[in-house]
Amino acid sequence: MIINSANLDALRVGFKTSFQGAFNAVPSLRDRVATTIPSSASENIYGWLGELSSMQKWLGPRTIDNLKNSDYRIRNEAWEKTVGVDRNDIEDDTLGQYATRFDMLGRAAARHPEQLVFAA
């Protein structure tokens, strides 16, 4: 294969298709235990109220719980994985092996947030 812009663009499309197909095929469990909140800042501060005591039978005067305000901070981090494609593989048109690699990379990228959530 001749290395030019058109062929490189076609390779990128093919690699992205392999990656995205595998990425989309991975089932997500994190939404069952965590809430995804988009972030546009380098750090987010999330406020929450402390735990409430359980319900109790009303006997006599009310028992008033004082709520405790708390917060936690999450600093955004950048994650990446760069894969090189050997020039000789492009020139010799031996690129079939890369579809499997990009599938694997897509699955790994989809599982990464799961690993972060369940490791916390």
LINJONOR-V55670 format. One record per residue. N is the residue number from 1. PHI is phi in whole degrees, -180 to 180 (none if undefined). Layout:
n	phi
N	PHI
N	PHI
This chain:
n	phi
1	none
2	-77
3	-87
4	-145
5	-59
6	-64
7	-69
8	-66
9	-63
10	-63
11	-63
12	-59
13	-63
14	-63
15	-65
16	-65
17	-63
18	-61
19	-60
20	-66
21	-62
22	-69
23	-58
24	-71
25	-82
26	-83
27	-70
28	-106
29	-106
30	-64
31	-69
32	-79
33	-123
34	-141
35	-107
36	-88
37	-124
38	-61
39	-131
40	-122
41	-117
42	-75
43	-150
44	-123
45	-114
46	-114
47	-92
48	-157
49	-93
50	-64
51	-66
52	-95
53	-74
54	-75
55	-64
56	-139
57	-68
58	-84
59	-129
60	80
61	-65
62	-67
63	-101
64	-101
65	-89
66	-90
67	-80
68	-106
69	-82
70	-137
71	-152
72	-142
73	-116
74	-126
75	-91
76	-70
77	-126
78	-94
79	-127
80	-158
81	-146
82	-104
83	-117
84	-92
85	-113
86	-65
87	-56
88	-63
89	-65
90	-71
91	-62
92	-87
93	55
94	-114
95	-102
96	-58
97	-64
98	-75
99	-59
100	-64
101	-64
102	-73
103	-61
104	-61
105	-65
106	-62
107	-65
108	-64
109	-66
110	-70
111	-79
112	-58
113	-61
114	-60
115	-63
116	-66
117	-65
118	-79
119	-83
120	-73
